[in-house]
Amino acid sequence: MLRVAAGRAVYVGPSLRLAPHSTSVHCLVVGVDAPFDLRVDGIPDVVAHSALVSPRRVHQVVASGHTMMFGYLDATAHRAGEHLDRMLDVRDGFAFGHRDEDRLITLANHGTVGEIDELLCTTDSSTMDVRIRAAIDHLADPDVGPTVDTSAVAVAARVAMSPSHFLHVFAAQTGTSFRRYKLWLRMLRVAAAIADGQN
């Protein structure tokens, strides 16, 4: 199952068996039928049923079971602090043991896409700087095609900020870089297009 919506993507299925990598946004990892190993350079491997990985942290998920759930959530889909507050063990930019772990596993096995989405996302970004929110809305606008300049300089000017201040505030508000956020939006558009049957 793959669900793609504004600011988020949820995948439930076989482990993707990815090499060490980092993501552009927060990733909530759940071992649905068995725990998994989270491998990170510099810290001992952690065996867990759930983990919250911060953006841009290199890690590897090694599944011991068949089914995994990965919830990719950007700053417009949730407040990272809400999920972080639900984790029982926080260390080195990672968090383990989601308080709703049993419910997440149940929903991954038997729930609807809407129920999973509701549990993962709060869709409340009211604390976000209005200029950063305007920049994100501009980047996510489906009418903003490849001919529109979406460089940091152009988007900063659009929201009346200097490029350096814009990049600093953007990273502080979203937890990721402007460049990585643009890549995330492109991936969401591709996934949505494939879900709609496009090549």
Sequence and secondary structure as in RCSB ss.txt:
>XXXX:A:sequence
MLRVAAGRAVYVGPSLRLAPHSTSVHCLVVGVDAPFDLRVDGIPDVVAHSALVSPRRVHQVVASGHTMMFGYLDA
TAHRAGEHLDRMLDVRDGFAFGHRDEDRLITLANHGTVGEIDELLCTTDSSTMDVRIRAAIDHLADPDVGPTVDT
SAVAVAARVAMSPSHFLHVFAAQTGTSFRRYKLWLRMLRVAAAIADGQN
>XXXX:A:secstr
 EEEETTEEEEEEE     SB  SSEEEEEESSS EEEEETTEEEEEESEEEE TT  BEEEESSSEEEEEEE T
TT  HHHHHHTEEEEETTEEEEETTHHHHHHHHHH  HHHHHHHH     TTS HHHHHHHHHHH TT  TTS  
SHHHHHHHTT  HHHHHHHHHHHHSS HHHHHHHHHHHHHHHHHHTT  
